[in-house]
Every structure is written in C-alpha cells, then in structure tokens.
C-alpha cells in the first residue's frame, strides 16, 4: 500500500490566498469530473465529521446501497481517503489517476489536499455508486471540496474553535465559513449547536435559501439508560447505543439518522429502521476512542489492562475526552500525548488534568511540525501534571507506565493528534 502519493510535493504550508479558482481550473482541464459523481452528501463541521460520515456509510450499506467516501487525513495509507463502493482505492488505479491529475497541473502550485480532492473526484466519476459522502478538509466556503455545487444534502456537525488562523477568531465567524457548503433549495442537517452558532447558521441558511433540519429543534437524539432515542415531529424511535464510544457519538449518530430520514423522505432512498440499527452497531471509524485489542503494543500489557486510541486534537475534543474518562475511569488513567506545534498544550490538557496520573510526552513522528517532548513536559508541569519525556509510544508503555509506582490504574489513553494515531498504527502493526 502507498503511504504517501508520489505527487504532489507538499507546499510546506497552506497558502494565504485561499480560492476555488485554482482547483476549478484543474478540474476543467480534466473534463469536470466533479459534475459526474454519483449524488453527493457534503459534510462540514469542526468535530464529528468523520464519525457522522461513517455512521451514514454503514447505514446506507446495510440498506444495500453502494457508497463512495472521501475523508481526510489518512492514518497509515493514502488509499484510506478514497473509498470506492466500500473498498479503498486500488494502488494501481491510484497511481494512474495521480499521474493523470499531475499532467494537467504540470508545474503550477497545488496543495496536497487539492491534489487529493482532484484525484478523488476523478475516481468517483468513473465508478458507479448510489451516493457519495464527501468530508470537508477545513472550513467549508473555500475548501477544495466546495467546488461541488449540486449536492443532494449538506450536513454541518458540531462547531468549535479550530484553525482560527484561517477560519476566524470567533465561533460565529467559523460557523459562517462552515455554512459555505449550504446550497439553494438543498436541505442541510445541522447538529445541536451553541445558541449564537445556531443563529449564525440559520441566518446563512436564509440567505442561501437552504431549508434546515436542526438538532434540538426539528430532531433530537439522546441517551436513555443503555439505549438511544431519536425523536422528530413524526416519530420517536429507540435504537441501541452506537458502536463508537463516548456520549458525543450519540449526536453524530443523530446527524446520520436525521440525514437518512431526509434521503428516504425526499429522494426515494429506502433506509429502514433495521438498516439504521445495523449501521449503528457495525460502524468502524479508527482512532475515535478506539479500544485496541491486538497488535504489538497491546502485547506489552498484562491481560487486565486497557488501551484506547483517540485522535482528539482541539479543546472541544479534549473536553469530550474528559467527560468520557469521568464516566468510565474517574480513578484515573495514564496518557501518552503528542501534539502539532501550533496547539496549546496547557489548554488541551487542563480538561484531562483531574484524571491524569502520569503523562508520557512523545514527539509525533508523522508530523513535520510536531511539538517536541520538552515543550509538552513543561506545558504539563505548568498546570501541575506529572509528566515525563519518552522516545516512542512503545517506550512510554514498557519503560515508564508499566514501571510506574501507581496502584490499580490499568488504563492507557493515547491522544493529542490524528498524526499520533498514525504513529501508533505504524508501531502497533508489527504483530497485528
């Protein structure tokens, strides 16, 4: 499998002159494949995009539909980004399509995400499917995926602070950027939001003439004991809890159920209750509070220990993690933590502080702009967290966590960056 495509060479940083004109020009030279893709559902938001997409994928597949998906980033293989009717794109086809895309770009500047998006659209235009699920890379209005001007549905998941240097310094400004995927007369499913965020999205929807289906208004999804209740104006249905862990996944599952109800009511899709149940129970989305049960790293642990992997990388993600830890491991956990350079270590870790018995700082090898372990340790020290520097995830487990003089703590959480999840996958697959 290909770890990274042979093209394009990364620019080194995101351009400040965000515009869709560059990618539109390249797609035009390729015959506008973005106009030939099976019906598109376009998903934006800060947190929950991938989980919502994954829930939808498994629900639709359970109903017998062929589903293309485009997501980012990948954890191990670039092929993970482009899933063709349920399977990652083949190496040979990926190579050929990258070459075809590279030929039209020639020596003009292009970002990695733009090139990946062009290649994904070219791929989907040549394979039959019933629906295509496309995840926004960053923002929405000027994201490369927003050259899609004819989706059948848009979804906006939970909005929080992230990428403020590009999207704006207030939640309302960020929400306005996410709302850029709304299209005239195309319904938009909106996850429950803070009041001011929802107001911004509603205002954008009015301007875009996009009908909205809002969490907390037209639909609700909540946990009740060991079940999940989805309610709308016409129904109240009890479902099993989703396979993805954490109460925040109730909202993401609700996004998917709401979207499927629109597909069934407006577009003639036939997604039955049993298909939703099957999708909820079978959905797999790696590095989202994922329990690790096999591989080299789990082999290092005694049998009664637990190891979890999560790609949370912003403050809202840290808050959700803290809630999950409080509900399940209030006595405390070990944390292996690595982060991208532009993230505040203190702000992220303050949510987890009450539960961290020992923090192992690692440098994210898959991220060229990773924060070094010394800075992570100092940041943890500044807010009173016991922290040490480690060479790798395996080193943290073998030489520090298993030798820590702490009684009855047998749970490890790896978090801080999706790129750290990639490091984990590379270390763990030795015996996977």
Residue pairs with C-beta under 8 A, 6 or more apart in sequence:
1 76
1 77
1 79
1 91
2 77
2 78
2 79
2 91
2 94
2 95
3 76
3 77
3 78
4 78
5 78
5 94
5 98
5 115
5 116
5 119
6 95
6 98
7 98
7 99
7 101
7 102
7 115
8 102
8 105
8 110
8 111
8 112
8 115
10 111
10 112
11 109
11 110
11 111
11 112
14 111
14 166
15 109
15 111
18 142
18 166
19 142
20 142
20 144
20 146
20 147
22 108
22 109
22 110
22 114
23 114
23 117
23 118
23 144
23 147
24 147
26 101
26 104
26 105
26 108
26 110
26 114
26 118
27 33
27 34
27 118
27 121
27 147
29 104
30 100
30 101
30 104
30 118
30 122
33 121
33 122
33 124
33 125
33 126
34 121
34 125
34 147
34 148
35 150
36 125
37 68
37 121
37 124
37 125
37 132
37 148
38 68
38 124
38 128
38 129
38 130
38 131
38 132
39 130
39 131
39 132
39 151
39 152
39 267
40 131
40 132
40 133
40 134
40 148
40 150
40 151
40 152
41 56
41 131
41 132
41 133
41 134
41 151
41 152
41 153
41 154
41 155
41 259
42 134
42 136
42 145
42 146
42 148
42 151
42 153
42 154
42 155
42 181
43 49
43 52
43 53
43 133
43 134
43 135
43 136
43 154
43 155
43 156
43 157
44 136
44 139
44 140
44 143
44 154
44 155
44 156
44 157
44 178
44 179
44 180
44 181
45 52
45 136
45 155
45 156
45 157
45 158
45 159
45 178
45 191
46 157
46 158
46 159
46 160
46 161
46 162
46 174
46 178
46 314
46 316
47 157
47 158
47 160
47 162
47 248
47 314
47 316
47 317
47 320
48 157
48 158
48 191
48 248
48 251
48 252
48 255
49 135
49 136
49 157
50 71
50 135
50 285
50 288
51 244
51 249
51 252
51 283
51 285
51 288
52 155
52 157
52 191
52 252
52 255
52 256
52 259
53 69
53 71
53 133
53 135
54 244
54 283
54 284
54 285
55 242
55 244
55 252
55 253
55 255
55 256
55 257
55 279
55 280
55 283
56 67
56 133
56 256
56 259
56 260
56 279
57 67
57 69
57 83
57 133
57 279
57 283
58 278
58 279
58 280
58 282
58 283
58 284
59 256
59 257
59 260
59 271
59 275
59 276
59 278
59 279
59 280
60 67
60 130
60 131
60 260
60 263
60 269
60 271
60 275
60 279
61 67
61 86
61 279
62 274
62 275
62 276
62 278
62 279
62 282
63 269
63 270
63 271
63 272
63 275
65 129
65 130
65 131
65 269
66 85
66 86
66 128
66 129
66 130
66 131
67 83
67 85
67 86
67 129
67 130
67 131
67 132
67 133
68 83
68 84
68 85
68 123
68 124
68 127
68 129
68 131
68 132
68 133
69 82
69 83
69 132
69 133
69 134
69 135
70 81
70 82
70 83
70 117
70 120
70 124
70 132
70 133
70 134
70 135
70 145
71 80
71 81
71 83
71 135
72 81
72 113
72 116
72 135
72 137
73 81
73 418
73 419
74 80
74 81
74 422
75 286
75 287
75 418
75 421
75 422
75 425
76 422
76 425
76 426
76 429
77 88
78 94
78 116
79 88
79 89
79 90
79 91
79 94
80 88
81 116
81 120
82 88
82 89
82 94
82 116
82 119
82 120
82 123
83 89
84 123
84 124
84 127
84 129
85 127
85 128
85 129
89 97
89 123
93 123
94 119
94 123
97 119
97 122
97 123
98 115
98 119
100 122
101 115
101 118
101 119
101 122
102 115
105 115
105 118
111 144
113 137
113 138
113 144
114 144
117 137
117 144
117 145
120 134
124 132
130 269
131 152
131 263
131 269
134 145
134 148
134 151
135 145
136 143
136 145
136 146
136 178
136 181
137 143
137 144
137 145
138 163
138 166
138 167
139 163
139 166
139 167
139 174
139 177
139 178
139 180
140 146
140 156
140 177
140 178
140 179
140 180
140 181
141 176
141 177
141 178
141 179
141 180
141 181
142 177
142 180
143 180
143 181
146 180
146 181
149 183
150 183
151 181
151 183
151 186
152 186
152 263
152 267
153 186
153 187
153 188
153 189
153 259
153 262
153 263
154 181
154 182
154 183
154 186
154 187
154 188
154 189
154 210
155 188
155 189
155 190
155 191
155 255
155 259
156 178
156 179
156 181
156 188
156 189
156 190
156 191
156 201
157 191
157 252
157 255
158 191
158 192
158 193
158 248
158 251
158 316
159 171
159 174
159 175
159 178
159 193
159 194
159 197
160 171
160 314
160 315
160 316
160 317
161 171
161 174
161 314
161 315
161 316
162 174
162 314
162 316
164 174
165 342
167 173
167 174
167 177
168 174
168 176
168 177
171 194
171 196
171 197
171 200
172 196
172 197
172 200
175 193
175 197
175 200
175 201
175 204
176 200
176 204
178 201
179 200
179 201
179 204
179 205
179 208
181 188
182 188
182 204
182 205
182 208
182 210
183 208
183 210
184 208
184 209
184 210
185 209
185 210
185 211
186 210
187 210
187 211
187 212
187 213
187 262
187 266
188 205
188 210
188 211
188 212
188 213
189 212
189 213
189 215
189 255
189 258
189 259
189 262
190 198
190 201
190 212
190 213
190 214
190 215
191 215
191 251
191 252
191 254
191 255
192 198
192 214
192 215
192 216
192 251
193 201
193 215
193 216
198 214
198 216
201 212
202 212
202 214
204 210
205 211
205 212
212 218
213 219
213 258
213 262
215 221
215 251
215 254
215 255
215 258
218 232
218 233
218 258
219 230
219 231
219 232
219 254
219 257
219 258
219 261
220 229
220 230
220 231
220 232
220 254
221 228
221 229
221 230
221 231
221 250
221 251
221 253
221 254
221 257
221 258
222 228
222 229
222 250
223 229
223 241
223 247
223 250
224 238
226 241
227 238
227 239
227 240
227 241
228 238
228 239
228 240
228 241
228 242
228 250
228 253
228 280
229 236
229 237
229 238
229 239
230 236
230 237
230 239
230 254
230 257
230 258
231 237
232 258
232 261
237 273
239 253
239 257
239 276
239 277
239 280
240 277
240 280
240 281
241 250
241 280
242 249
242 250
242 252
242 253
242 280
242 281
242 283
243 280
243 281
243 282
243 283
243 284
244 252
244 253
244 283
244 285
244 288
244 289
245 288
245 289
245 290
245 291
245 324
246 288
246 289
246 320
246 323
246 324
247 323
247 324
247 327
248 320
248 323
248 324
249 288
253 280
256 279
257 276
260 269
260 271
260 275
260 276
261 271
263 269
263 271
264 270
264 271
286 309
286 421
286 425
287 309
287 310
287 311
287 418
287 421
287 424
288 310
288 311
289 308
289 309
289 310
289 321
289 324
290 308
290 309
290 310
291 306
291 307
291 308
292 298
292 307
292 308
292 309
292 428
294 431
294 432
295 428
295 429
295 430
295 431
295 432
296 394
296 427
296 428
296 429
296 430
296 431
296 432
297 307
297 393
297 394
297 397
297 424
297 427
297 428
298 307
298 428
299 431
300 394
300 397
300 398
300 402
301 307
301 397
301 402
301 412
302 410
304 410
305 410
305 411
305 412
306 410
306 411
306 412
307 411
307 412
307 414
308 411
308 412
308 413
308 414
309 413
309 414
309 415
309 421
309 424
310 317
310 321
310 413
310 414
310 415
310 421
311 317
311 415
311 417
311 418
311 420
311 421
312 318
312 320
312 321
312 415
312 416
313 339
313 340
313 343
313 416
313 417
313 418
314 343
314 348
315 347
315 348
315 351
318 347
318 348
318 349
318 350
318 351
318 352
319 351
321 351
321 352
321 413
321 415
322 351
322 352
322 354
322 355
325 333
325 352
325 355
325 413
326 354
326 355
329 355
329 411
330 355
331 408
331 409
332 355
332 356
332 357
332 406
332 409
333 355
333 356
333 357
333 409
333 411
333 412
333 413
334 356
334 357
334 358
334 359
334 360
334 401
334 404
334 409
334 411
334 412
334 413
335 352
335 356
335 358
335 359
335 360
335 412
335 413
335 414
335 415
336 359
336 360
336 362
336 390
336 393
336 396
336 397
336 401
336 412
336 413
336 414
336 415
337 349
337 359
337 360
337 361
337 362
337 376
337 380
337 414
337 415
337 416
337 420
338 361
338 362
338 363
338 364
338 367
338 370
338 371
338 376
338 416
338 417
338 419
338 420
338 423
339 345
339 348
339 364
339 370
339 371
339 376
339 416
339 417
339 420
340 364
340 367
340 369
340 370
340 371
340 417
340 419
341 369
341 370
341 371
342 369
343 371
343 416
343 417
344 379
345 371
345 375
345 376
345 379
345 380
346 379
346 382
346 383
348 416
349 356
349 359
349 379
349 380
349 383
349 385
350 383
353 383
353 384
353 385
356 385
356 386
357 386
357 404
357 406
357 409
358 386
358 387
358 388
358 400
358 401
358 404
358 406
359 376
359 380
359 385
359 386
359 387
359 388
360 387
360 388
360 390
360 396
360 400
360 401
361 373
361 376
361 377
361 380
361 387
361 388
361 389
361 390
362 373
362 390
362 391
362 392
362 393
362 396
362 420
362 423
363 370
363 371
363 372
363 373
364 370
364 371
364 416
364 417
364 419
364 420
364 423
365 392
365 423
365 426
366 419
366 420
366 422
366 423
366 426
367 417
367 419
367 420
370 417
370 419
373 389
373 390
374 389
376 387
376 389
377 387
377 388
377 389
380 386
380 387
381 387
388 400
390 396
390 399
390 400
392 423
392 427
393 414
393 423
393 424
393 427
394 427
397 412
401 412
414 420
414 421
414 424
